[in-house]
Amino acid sequence: MGQPVINPDIYRRLEEFLAGKGLRRTRQRDVIIEAAFSTTDHFTADELWERARQLDPAASRATLYRTLSLLVESGLLREIDLGMQQTCYDPNFVDHPRHNHLICSDCRKIVEFEDKHLNLLEDCISRRLGFQPQSTSLRIEASCETLRTMGVCEERKKSGGR
């Protein structure tokens, strides 16, 4: 995907969160934030580390992990399980807090989607069972159309078979 402009609300919310914890913004934190929110793609800590090092080779791995933890705690970044046996981070919950994920079981391509019918269903199920939803996460693993019709995804060929 392209390089989206980083939502200024992210910096505002982070500054408020950090101030509440007695912390401040630093150059290294800003580099990590830029690396995390200059994409709409999901990423692992290692992938974020590579992005941050491209922006500033002096970026510290320890600062990366502390900043990831702060971003998750502040609600700006969501830690998600996409079934790849590693933690991924999703930078899209600030703008789309109720989105879900469809994942190709062959190439692992991730497609985000929102559906108002799912929101209604989640509310109905939760209320019927005596709960009030605070957050939801839906992950659907499926075969993409290319896999179903051709037997293999072009995306998998491009990525070297992930």
mmCIF file of the C-alpha atoms, coordinates in Angstrom:
data_MODEL
# 
_entry.id   MODEL 
# 
loop_
_atom_site.group_PDB 
_atom_site.id 
_atom_site.type_symbol 
_atom_site.label_atom_id 
_atom_site.label_alt_id 
_atom_site.label_comp_id 
_atom_site.label_asym_id 
_atom_site.label_entity_id 
_atom_site.label_seq_id 
_atom_site.pdbx_PDB_ins_code 
_atom_site.Cartn_x 
_atom_site.Cartn_y 
_atom_site.Cartn_z 
_atom_site.occupancy 
_atom_site.B_iso_or_equiv 
_atom_site.pdbx_formal_charge 
_atom_site.auth_seq_id 
_atom_site.auth_comp_id 
_atom_site.auth_asym_id 
_atom_site.auth_atom_id 
_atom_site.pdbx_PDB_model_num 
ATOM 1   C CA . MET A 1 1   ? 0.000   0.000   0.000  1.00 0.00 ? 1   MET A CA 1 
ATOM 2   C CA . GLY A 1 2   ? 1.022   3.633   -0.302 1.00 0.00 ? 2   GLY A CA 1 
ATOM 3   C CA . GLN A 1 3   ? 2.397   5.968   2.318  1.00 0.00 ? 3   GLN A CA 1 
ATOM 4   C CA . PRO A 1 4   ? -0.587  7.419   4.172  1.00 0.00 ? 4   PRO A CA 1 
ATOM 5   C CA . VAL A 1 5   ? -0.278  10.694  6.020  1.00 0.00 ? 5   VAL A CA 1 
ATOM 6   C CA . ILE A 1 6   ? -0.001  10.037  9.739  1.00 0.00 ? 6   ILE A CA 1 
ATOM 7   C CA . ASN A 1 7   ? -3.153  11.104  11.536 1.00 0.00 ? 7   ASN A CA 1 
ATOM 8   C CA . PRO A 1 8   ? -2.223  14.088  13.783 1.00 0.00 ? 8   PRO A CA 1 
ATOM 9   C CA . ASP A 1 9   ? -4.648  12.684  16.367 1.00 0.00 ? 9   ASP A CA 1 
ATOM 10  C CA . ILE A 1 10  ? -2.158  9.858   16.943 1.00 0.00 ? 10  ILE A CA 1 
ATOM 11  C CA . TYR A 1 11  ? 0.506   12.295  18.147 1.00 0.00 ? 11  TYR A CA 1 
ATOM 12  C CA . ARG A 1 12  ? -2.018  14.225  20.263 1.00 0.00 ? 12  ARG A CA 1 
ATOM 13  C CA . ARG A 1 13  ? -3.371  11.081  21.927 1.00 0.00 ? 13  ARG A CA 1 
ATOM 14  C CA . LEU A 1 14  ? 0.128   9.731   22.484 1.00 0.00 ? 14  LEU A CA 1 
ATOM 15  C CA . GLU A 1 15  ? 1.323   12.981  24.077 1.00 0.00 ? 15  GLU A CA 1 
ATOM 16  C CA . GLU A 1 16  ? -1.659  12.947  26.450 1.00 0.00 ? 16  GLU A CA 1 
ATOM 17  C CA . PHE A 1 17  ? -1.029  9.299   27.305 1.00 0.00 ? 17  PHE A CA 1 
ATOM 18  C CA . LEU A 1 18  ? 2.701   9.843   27.876 1.00 0.00 ? 18  LEU A CA 1 
ATOM 19  C CA . ALA A 1 19  ? 2.065   12.943  30.017 1.00 0.00 ? 19  ALA A CA 1 
ATOM 20  C CA . GLY A 1 20  ? -0.315  10.904  32.162 1.00 0.00 ? 20  GLY A CA 1 
ATOM 21  C CA . LYS A 1 21  ? 2.505   8.424   32.770 1.00 0.00 ? 21  LYS A CA 1 
ATOM 22  C CA . GLY A 1 22  ? 5.104   11.129  33.385 1.00 0.00 ? 22  GLY A CA 1 
ATOM 23  C CA . LEU A 1 23  ? 6.901   10.319  30.117 1.00 0.00 ? 23  LEU A CA 1 
ATOM 24  C CA . ARG A 1 24  ? 7.746   12.482  27.127 1.00 0.00 ? 24  ARG A CA 1 
ATOM 25  C CA . ARG A 1 25  ? 8.080   12.157  23.382 1.00 0.00 ? 25  ARG A CA 1 
ATOM 26  C CA . THR A 1 26  ? 11.602  11.511  22.174 1.00 0.00 ? 26  THR A CA 1 
ATOM 27  C CA . ARG A 1 27  ? 13.220  11.448  18.751 1.00 0.00 ? 27  ARG A CA 1 
ATOM 28  C CA . GLN A 1 28  ? 13.506  7.645   18.875 1.00 0.00 ? 28  GLN A CA 1 
ATOM 29  C CA . ARG A 1 29  ? 9.853   7.248   19.858 1.00 0.00 ? 29  ARG A CA 1 
ATOM 30  C CA . ASP A 1 30  ? 8.849   9.564   17.014 1.00 0.00 ? 30  ASP A CA 1 
ATOM 31  C CA . VAL A 1 31  ? 10.850  7.446   14.543 1.00 0.00 ? 31  VAL A CA 1 
ATOM 32  C CA . ILE A 1 32  ? 9.093   4.300   15.730 1.00 0.00 ? 32  ILE A CA 1 
ATOM 33  C CA . ILE A 1 33  ? 5.696   6.009   15.566 1.00 0.00 ? 33  ILE A CA 1 
ATOM 34  C CA . GLU A 1 34  ? 6.429   7.203   12.046 1.00 0.00 ? 34  GLU A CA 1 
ATOM 35  C CA . ALA A 1 35  ? 7.481   3.684   11.027 1.00 0.00 ? 35  ALA A CA 1 
ATOM 36  C CA . ALA A 1 36  ? 4.356   2.162   12.596 1.00 0.00 ? 36  ALA A CA 1 
ATOM 37  C CA . PHE A 1 37  ? 1.772   4.621   11.305 1.00 0.00 ? 37  PHE A CA 1 
ATOM 38  C CA . SER A 1 38  ? 3.171   5.468   7.876  1.00 0.00 ? 38  SER A CA 1 
ATOM 39  C CA . THR A 1 39  ? 1.639   2.237   6.610  1.00 0.00 ? 39  THR A CA 1 
ATOM 40  C CA . THR A 1 40  ? -1.738  0.565   6.768  1.00 0.00 ? 40  THR A CA 1 
ATOM 41  C CA . ASP A 1 41  ? -0.111  -2.885  6.631  1.00 0.00 ? 41  ASP A CA 1 
ATOM 42  C CA . HIS A 1 42  ? 0.109   -5.188  9.632  1.00 0.00 ? 42  HIS A CA 1 
ATOM 43  C CA . PHE A 1 43  ? 3.614   -5.806  10.928 1.00 0.00 ? 43  PHE A CA 1 
ATOM 44  C CA . THR A 1 44  ? 5.662   -7.785  13.419 1.00 0.00 ? 44  THR A CA 1 
ATOM 45  C CA . ALA A 1 45  ? 8.104   -6.196  15.848 1.00 0.00 ? 45  ALA A CA 1 
ATOM 46  C CA . ASP A 1 46  ? 10.974  -7.279  13.592 1.00 0.00 ? 46  ASP A CA 1 
ATOM 47  C CA . GLU A 1 47  ? 9.359   -5.696  10.530 1.00 0.00 ? 47  GLU A CA 1 
ATOM 48  C CA . LEU A 1 48  ? 8.811   -2.478  12.473 1.00 0.00 ? 48  LEU A CA 1 
ATOM 49  C CA . TRP A 1 49  ? 12.441  -2.599  13.595 1.00 0.00 ? 49  TRP A CA 1 
ATOM 50  C CA . GLU A 1 50  ? 13.559  -2.744  9.951  1.00 0.00 ? 50  GLU A CA 1 
ATOM 51  C CA . ARG A 1 51  ? 11.324  0.213   9.030  1.00 0.00 ? 51  ARG A CA 1 
ATOM 52  C CA . ALA A 1 52  ? 12.532  2.263   11.987 1.00 0.00 ? 52  ALA A CA 1 
ATOM 53  C CA . ARG A 1 53  ? 16.195  1.534   11.156 1.00 0.00 ? 53  ARG A CA 1 
ATOM 54  C CA . GLN A 1 54  ? 15.607  2.772   7.610  1.00 0.00 ? 54  GLN A CA 1 
ATOM 55  C CA . LEU A 1 55  ? 14.353  6.064   9.041  1.00 0.00 ? 55  LEU A CA 1 
ATOM 56  C CA . ASP A 1 56  ? 17.075  6.328   11.678 1.00 0.00 ? 56  ASP A CA 1 
ATOM 57  C CA . PRO A 1 57  ? 19.884  3.757   11.965 1.00 0.00 ? 57  PRO A CA 1 
ATOM 58  C CA . ALA A 1 58  ? 20.392  4.813   15.603 1.00 0.00 ? 58  ALA A CA 1 
ATOM 59  C CA . ALA A 1 59  ? 16.924  3.575   16.627 1.00 0.00 ? 59  ALA A CA 1 
ATOM 60  C CA . SER A 1 60  ? 17.206  1.323   19.665 1.00 0.00 ? 60  SER A CA 1 
ATOM 61  C CA . ARG A 1 61  ? 15.574  -2.110  19.765 1.00 0.00 ? 61  ARG A CA 1 
ATOM 62  C CA . ALA A 1 62  ? 14.845  -1.634  23.476 1.00 0.00 ? 62  ALA A CA 1 
ATOM 63  C CA . THR A 1 63  ? 13.059  1.649   22.725 1.00 0.00 ? 63  THR A CA 1 
ATOM 64  C CA . LEU A 1 64  ? 11.131  -0.114  19.967 1.00 0.00 ? 64  LEU A CA 1 
ATOM 65  C CA . TYR A 1 65  ? 9.741   -2.719  22.387 1.00 0.00 ? 65  TYR A CA 1 
ATOM 66  C CA . ARG A 1 66  ? 8.966   -0.132  25.073 1.00 0.00 ? 66  ARG A CA 1 
ATOM 67  C CA . THR A 1 67  ? 7.240   2.091   22.495 1.00 0.00 ? 67  THR A CA 1 
ATOM 68  C CA . LEU A 1 68  ? 5.239   -0.836  21.083 1.00 0.00 ? 68  LEU A CA 1 
ATOM 69  C CA . SER A 1 69  ? 4.071   -1.600  24.600 1.00 0.00 ? 69  SER A CA 1 
ATOM 70  C CA . LEU A 1 70  ? 3.077   2.040   25.177 1.00 0.00 ? 70  LEU A CA 1 
ATOM 71  C CA . LEU A 1 71  ? 1.242   2.233   21.835 1.00 0.00 ? 71  LEU A CA 1 
ATOM 72  C CA . VAL A 1 72  ? -0.740  -0.925  22.653 1.00 0.00 ? 72  VAL A CA 1 
ATOM 73  C CA . GLU A 1 73  ? -1.473  0.257   26.212 1.00 0.00 ? 73  GLU A CA 1 
ATOM 74  C CA . SER A 1 74  ? -2.656  3.634   24.890 1.00 0.00 ? 74  SER A CA 1 
ATOM 75  C CA . GLY A 1 75  ? -5.014  1.961   22.401 1.00 0.00 ? 75  GLY A CA 1 
ATOM 76  C CA . LEU A 1 76  ? -3.292  3.484   19.373 1.00 0.00 ? 76  LEU A CA 1 
ATOM 77  C CA . LEU A 1 77  ? -1.972  0.148   18.151 1.00 0.00 ? 77  LEU A CA 1 
ATOM 78  C CA . ARG A 1 78  ? -3.630  -3.235  18.480 1.00 0.00 ? 78  ARG A CA 1 
ATOM 79  C CA . GLU A 1 79  ? -1.765  -6.443  19.106 1.00 0.00 ? 79  GLU A CA 1 
ATOM 80  C CA . ILE A 1 80  ? -3.442  -9.160  17.039 1.00 0.00 ? 80  ILE A CA 1 
ATOM 81  C CA . ASP A 1 81  ? -3.143  -12.858 16.327 1.00 0.00 ? 81  ASP A CA 1 
ATOM 82  C CA . LEU A 1 82  ? -3.431  -13.512 12.612 1.00 0.00 ? 82  LEU A CA 1 
ATOM 83  C CA . GLY A 1 83  ? -2.549  -17.178 12.998 1.00 0.00 ? 83  GLY A CA 1 
ATOM 84  C CA . MET A 1 84  ? 1.061   -16.885 11.881 1.00 0.00 ? 84  MET A CA 1 
ATOM 85  C CA . GLN A 1 85  ? 2.518   -18.029 15.209 1.00 0.00 ? 85  GLN A CA 1 
ATOM 86  C CA . GLN A 1 86  ? 3.830   -14.556 15.938 1.00 0.00 ? 86  GLN A CA 1 
ATOM 87  C CA . THR A 1 87  ? 2.371   -11.372 17.302 1.00 0.00 ? 87  THR A CA 1 
ATOM 88  C CA . CYS A 1 88  ? 1.356   -8.826  14.697 1.00 0.00 ? 88  CYS A CA 1 
ATOM 89  C CA . TYR A 1 89  ? 0.421   -5.211  15.185 1.00 0.00 ? 89  TYR A CA 1 
ATOM 90  C CA . ASP A 1 90  ? -2.390  -3.424  13.395 1.00 0.00 ? 90  ASP A CA 1 
ATOM 91  C CA . PRO A 1 91  ? -2.093  0.355   12.947 1.00 0.00 ? 91  PRO A CA 1 
ATOM 92  C CA . ASN A 1 92  ? -5.609  0.762   11.532 1.00 0.00 ? 92  ASN A CA 1 
ATOM 93  C CA . PHE A 1 93  ? -7.750  0.681   14.678 1.00 0.00 ? 93  PHE A CA 1 
ATOM 94  C CA . VAL A 1 94  ? -7.561  4.429   15.310 1.00 0.00 ? 94  VAL A CA 1 
ATOM 95  C CA . ASP A 1 95  ? -9.443  5.182   12.084 1.00 0.00 ? 95  ASP A CA 1 
ATOM 96  C CA . HIS A 1 96  ? -11.392 1.872   11.882 1.00 0.00 ? 96  HIS A CA 1 
ATOM 97  C CA . PRO A 1 97  ? -11.884 0.503   15.408 1.00 0.00 ? 97  PRO A CA 1 
ATOM 98  C CA . ARG A 1 98  ? -14.352 -2.239  14.416 1.00 0.00 ? 98  ARG A CA 1 
ATOM 99  C CA . HIS A 1 99  ? -12.649 -3.889  11.485 1.00 0.00 ? 99  HIS A CA 1 
ATOM 100 C CA . ASN A 1 100 ? -11.965 -7.584  11.047 1.00 0.00 ? 100 ASN A CA 1 
ATOM 101 C CA . HIS A 1 101 ? -9.550  -9.726  9.061  1.00 0.00 ? 101 HIS A CA 1 
ATOM 102 C CA . LEU A 1 102 ? -9.904  -12.228 6.220  1.00 0.00 ? 102 LEU A CA 1 
ATOM 103 C CA . ILE A 1 103 ? -6.697  -14.222 5.683  1.00 0.00 ? 103 ILE A CA 1 
ATOM 104 C CA . CYS A 1 104 ? -5.813  -16.412 2.713  1.00 0.00 ? 104 CYS A CA 1 
ATOM 105 C CA . SER A 1 105 ? -4.801  -19.833 4.030  1.00 0.00 ? 105 SER A CA 1 
ATOM 106 C CA . ASP A 1 106 ? -2.303  -20.224 1.171  1.00 0.00 ? 106 ASP A CA 1 
ATOM 107 C CA . CYS A 1 107 ? -0.424  -16.932 0.706  1.00 0.00 ? 107 CYS A CA 1 
ATOM 108 C CA . ARG A 1 108 ? -1.445  -15.350 4.077  1.00 0.00 ? 108 ARG A CA 1 
ATOM 109 C CA . LYS A 1 109 ? -2.713  -12.212 2.313  1.00 0.00 ? 109 LYS A CA 1 
ATOM 110 C CA . ILE A 1 110 ? -4.728  -10.125 4.778  1.00 0.00 ? 110 ILE A CA 1 
ATOM 111 C CA . VAL A 1 111 ? -7.874  -8.246  3.796  1.00 0.00 ? 111 VAL A CA 1 
ATOM 112 C CA . GLU A 1 112 ? -9.522  -5.947  6.329  1.00 0.00 ? 112 GLU A CA 1 
ATOM 113 C CA . PHE A 1 113 ? -13.276 -5.512  6.300  1.00 0.00 ? 113 PHE A CA 1 
ATOM 114 C CA . GLU A 1 114 ? -16.070 -3.888  8.262  1.00 0.00 ? 114 GLU A CA 1 
ATOM 115 C CA . ASP A 1 115 ? -19.687 -4.954  8.236  1.00 0.00 ? 115 ASP A CA 1 
ATOM 116 C CA . LYS A 1 116 ? -22.536 -3.317  10.124 1.00 0.00 ? 116 LYS A CA 1 
ATOM 117 C CA . HIS A 1 117 ? -24.361 -6.660  10.247 1.00 0.00 ? 117 HIS A CA 1 
ATOM 118 C CA . LEU A 1 118 ? -21.481 -8.177  12.229 1.00 0.00 ? 118 LEU A CA 1 
ATOM 119 C CA . ASN A 1 119 ? -21.638 -5.290  14.682 1.00 0.00 ? 119 ASN A CA 1 
ATOM 120 C CA . LEU A 1 120 ? -25.353 -5.926  15.198 1.00 0.00 ? 120 LEU A CA 1 
ATOM 121 C CA . LEU A 1 121 ? -24.788 -9.676  15.589 1.00 0.00 ? 121 LEU A CA 1 
ATOM 122 C CA . GLU A 1 122 ? -21.988 -9.106  18.136 1.00 0.00 ? 122 GLU A CA 1 
ATOM 123 C CA . ASP A 1 123 ? -24.238 -6.793  20.154 1.00 0.00 ? 123 ASP A CA 1 
ATOM 124 C CA . CYS A 1 124 ? -27.172 -9.219  20.024 1.00 0.00 ? 124 CYS A CA 1 
ATOM 125 C CA . ILE A 1 125 ? -25.091 -12.221 21.107 1.00 0.00 ? 125 ILE A CA 1 
ATOM 126 C CA . SER A 1 126 ? -23.350 -10.298 23.879 1.00 0.00 ? 126 SER A CA 1 
ATOM 127 C CA . ARG A 1 127 ? -26.566 -8.866  25.311 1.00 0.00 ? 127 ARG A CA 1 
ATOM 128 C CA . ARG A 1 128 ? -28.398 -12.198 25.082 1.00 0.00 ? 128 ARG A CA 1 
ATOM 129 C CA . LEU A 1 129 ? -25.610 -13.787 27.122 1.00 0.00 ? 129 LEU A CA 1 
ATOM 130 C CA . GLY A 1 130 ? -25.490 -10.901 29.598 1.00 0.00 ? 130 GLY A CA 1 
ATOM 131 C CA . PHE A 1 131 ? -22.342 -9.159  28.423 1.00 0.00 ? 131 PHE A CA 1 
ATOM 132 C CA . GLN A 1 132 ? -21.559 -5.699  27.155 1.00 0.00 ? 132 GLN A CA 1 
ATOM 133 C CA . PRO A 1 133 ? -18.989 -5.758  24.323 1.00 0.00 ? 133 PRO A CA 1 
ATOM 134 C CA . GLN A 1 134 ? -15.800 -3.788  24.903 1.00 0.00 ? 134 GLN A CA 1 
ATOM 135 C CA . SER A 1 135 ? -13.837 -5.026  21.921 1.00 0.00 ? 135 SER A CA 1 
ATOM 136 C CA . THR A 1 136 ? -14.188 -7.705  19.299 1.00 0.00 ? 136 THR A CA 1 
ATOM 137 C CA . SER A 1 137 ? -11.911 -9.442  16.855 1.00 0.00 ? 137 SER A CA 1 
ATOM 138 C CA . LEU A 1 138 ? -12.927 -11.688 14.009 1.00 0.00 ? 138 LEU A CA 1 
ATOM 139 C CA . ARG A 1 139 ? -10.378 -13.590 11.964 1.00 0.00 ? 139 ARG A CA 1 
ATOM 140 C CA . ILE A 1 140 ? -11.584 -15.665 9.036  1.00 0.00 ? 140 ILE A CA 1 
ATOM 141 C CA . GLU A 1 141 ? -9.086  -17.979 7.364  1.00 0.00 ? 141 GLU A CA 1 
ATOM 142 C CA . ALA A 1 142 ? -10.198 -18.962 3.886  1.00 0.00 ? 142 ALA A CA 1 
ATOM 143 C CA . SER A 1 143 ? -8.998  -19.806 0.411  1.00 0.00 ? 143 SER A CA 1 
ATOM 144 C CA . CYS A 1 144 ? -8.861  -16.802 -1.870 1.00 0.00 ? 144 CYS A CA 1 
ATOM 145 C CA . GLU A 1 145 ? -10.520 -17.018 -5.274 1.00 0.00 ? 145 GLU A CA 1 
ATOM 146 C CA . THR A 1 146 ? -7.168  -17.499 -7.012 1.00 0.00 ? 146 THR A CA 1 
ATOM 147 C CA . LEU A 1 147 ? -6.308  -20.459 -4.801 1.00 0.00 ? 147 LEU A CA 1 
ATOM 148 C CA . ARG A 1 148 ? -9.731  -21.996 -5.289 1.00 0.00 ? 148 ARG A CA 1 
ATOM 149 C CA . THR A 1 149 ? -9.653  -21.689 -9.091 1.00 0.00 ? 149 THR A CA 1 
ATOM 150 C CA . MET A 1 150 ? -5.946  -22.048 -9.907 1.00 0.00 ? 150 MET A CA 1 
ATOM 151 C CA . GLY A 1 151 ? -4.701  -24.205 -7.026 1.00 0.00 ? 151 GLY A CA 1 
ATOM 152 C CA . VAL A 1 152 ? -2.088  -21.661 -5.886 1.00 0.00 ? 152 VAL A CA 1 
ATOM 153 C CA . CYS A 1 153 ? -2.019  -17.911 -5.240 1.00 0.00 ? 153 CYS A CA 1 
ATOM 154 C CA . GLU A 1 154 ? -0.013  -15.544 -7.386 1.00 0.00 ? 154 GLU A CA 1 
ATOM 155 C CA . GLU A 1 155 ? 0.754   -13.660 -4.172 1.00 0.00 ? 155 GLU A CA 1 
ATOM 156 C CA . ARG A 1 156 ? 2.452   -16.764 -2.779 1.00 0.00 ? 156 ARG A CA 1 
ATOM 157 C CA . LYS A 1 157 ? 4.589   -17.088 -5.901 1.00 0.00 ? 157 LYS A CA 1 
ATOM 158 C CA . LYS A 1 158 ? 5.639   -13.422 -5.588 1.00 0.00 ? 158 LYS A CA 1 
ATOM 159 C CA . SER A 1 159 ? 6.569   -13.784 -1.922 1.00 0.00 ? 159 SER A CA 1 
ATOM 160 C CA . GLY A 1 160 ? 8.577   -16.951 -2.404 1.00 0.00 ? 160 GLY A CA 1 
ATOM 161 C CA . GLY A 1 161 ? 6.019   -19.209 -0.754 1.00 0.00 ? 161 GLY A CA 1 
ATOM 162 C CA . ARG A 1 162 ? 6.031   -17.629 2.734  1.00 0.00 ? 162 ARG A CA 1 
# 
